Amino acid sequence: MAGDESNGTGHGLSVQAPLQPELVEGMAHENPIVTDVGAGNGATDQEPATAAVLAARLRHLSLSAQTIHADDFLNSHQSVAPPMHVSTTFRYNDDPDELRPWANINPNNPYDSHVYSRDTAPNTTRLEAVLTSILHGPSLTYSSGLSAFHALLVFLNPKRVAIGGGYHGCHGVIQVLSKLTGLQTVDLLDPDFDAALQPGDVVHVETPLNPTGEARDLAFYAERAHRRGCYLTVDATFAPPPLLEPFRWGADVIMHSGTKYFGGHSDMLCGVLAVHPKHAGTWIRGLREERLVLGSVMGSFEGWLGVRSLRTLEVRVRKQSADAAALVAWLEASRKEEDAPSSVVSETVAEVRHASLQVTEKGEREEWLKEQMPNGFGPVFAVYMRDADLARRLPSKLALFHHATSLGGVESLVEWRAMTDAGVDRRLLRFSVGLEGFEDLRDDLVQGFEALRAERAAKGAGAAVVAG
Ligand SMILES: Cc1ncc(COP(=O)(O)O)c(C=O)c1O
């Protein structure tokens, strides 16, 4: 693993003024293009048309403007929609004097140059260009969220990982690595978890958490990790931009299952690692070299789908998050109103969990949480039903929520979580809010709760008849 080659860049990031990621030799998406990139995007012949330059020139480049234009500098064709490239290999220069190992400059667009698609390819490079812009650090894509986590641990090669709860698959990756390297885990929920850590170890924080959608205080964990010479890695899958900016709170690496909100349509697997610019030089090069060996790259079609999906990231995520918060507030209020018309909720629902419900002992929203997630608390929440049978039966009563695992798509999903997580409370249902709209989703839940009540009543009547 590389040492910390910090260039002293601070953590003061914001969406409006993204840090200029350090340029990394050999990365198409990190090289400035200095050819004529056209007047349309505001760059001159002399200036690179990267998103950072566009942001500096326009002074304000919104998240959506970034997701729609951050890859413009890789465009060498007149087509407005990105072309789909299927080639796995790319022709070398005809001039023998121009042949350089692993450098294969494309004369049509030097910054979209490739050798072999296990290293880089046009569609995934475009996706990485947009991710680099919106995550505010050079970003690499992987074949899935778990392969990104695997690549991260292989690269940092810590002796210990502090981790607590969260997505069970990440614990599975650690188990596999423990078999190979003796990697140990430390319980993040132990108040003295950092006492056992040594420099170079990893503190891995998932926020908001799978499956409850509750958030963790990143600044707290960053301080504890850095004090011990450890790295803070953040799985921010549940809070893509504009909900959370982990570098601002001290993350060294951001990880995402891009399968969720970056894909957004339940049709592609994707993993993402974004490296804080202070580590970029050595870390991103090392990660890319190891990805070439591990072979865990995305397919070109997924890269193309990813770019298409990111165009609408901001509008999707803002609405999904707002509708989730409205549903959570409605469920929580209805659960407490035993005599109201919506008491069907209180008959069936025992508890609702979501970051929007996280409060101090005085019932006020945590200060750190307001600052960490100013734009919403995420589209996933959990419901504990009054018993496991109600949790198992509710999904089959719903018309708009598909009963399926995963999250982040435009379609709302509900999962009886015991289907895929053996360790979870069997009363737990995880909801992922899509784009159908609050009223329709609320009404679907009401009719679902009513159907459960009717089913119970019928069973009760049946039992009474038999007993009678
Ligand atoms: C928080 C979190 N991290 C990582 C993953 C793994 O992602 P993938 O399924 O893309 O491998 C998931 C998948 O559900 C997840 O919810």
Ligand as a Chemical Component Dictionary entry (heavy atoms), coordinates in Angstrom:
data_LIG
# 
_chem_comp.id                   LIG 
_chem_comp.type                 NON-POLYMER 
_chem_comp.pdbx_formal_charge   0 
_chem_comp.three_letter_code    LIG 
# 
loop_
_chem_comp_atom.comp_id 
_chem_comp_atom.atom_id 
_chem_comp_atom.alt_atom_id 
_chem_comp_atom.type_symbol 
_chem_comp_atom.charge 
_chem_comp_atom.model_Cartn_x 
_chem_comp_atom.model_Cartn_y 
_chem_comp_atom.model_Cartn_z 
_chem_comp_atom.pdbx_ordinal 
LIG C1 C1 C 0 -24.550 -0.267 1.592  1  
LIG C2 C2 C 0 -24.177 -1.251 0.525  2  
LIG N1 N1 N 0 -22.877 -1.399 0.201  3  
LIG C3 C3 C 0 -22.485 -2.277 -0.746 4  
LIG C4 C4 C 0 -23.405 -3.053 -1.420 5  
LIG C5 C5 C 0 -22.927 -4.041 -2.452 6  
LIG O1 O1 O 0 -23.194 -3.550 -3.719 7  
LIG P1 P1 P 0 -23.316 -4.473 -5.030 8  
LIG O2 O2 O 0 -24.586 -5.249 -4.882 9  
LIG O3 O3 O 0 -23.307 -3.501 -6.137 10 
LIG O4 O4 O 0 -22.116 -5.370 -5.012 11 
LIG C6 C6 C 0 -24.766 -2.921 -1.124 12 
LIG C7 C7 C 0 -25.764 -3.748 -1.817 13 
LIG O5 O5 O 0 -26.919 -3.788 -1.455 14 
LIG C8 C8 C 0 -25.155 -1.996 -0.129 15 
LIG O6 O6 O 0 -26.450 -1.820 0.201  16 
# 
loop_
_chem_comp_bond.comp_id 
_chem_comp_bond.atom_id_1 
_chem_comp_bond.atom_id_2 
_chem_comp_bond.value_order 
_chem_comp_bond.pdbx_ordinal 
LIG C1 C2 SING 1  
LIG C2 N1 SING 2  
LIG C2 C8 DOUB 3  
LIG N1 C3 DOUB 4  
LIG C3 C4 SING 5  
LIG C4 C5 SING 6  
LIG C4 C6 DOUB 7  
LIG C5 O1 SING 8  
LIG O1 P1 SING 9  
LIG P1 O2 DOUB 10 
LIG P1 O3 SING 11 
LIG P1 O4 SING 12 
LIG C6 C7 SING 13 
LIG C6 C8 SING 14 
LIG C7 O5 DOUB 15 
LIG C8 O6 SING 16 
# 
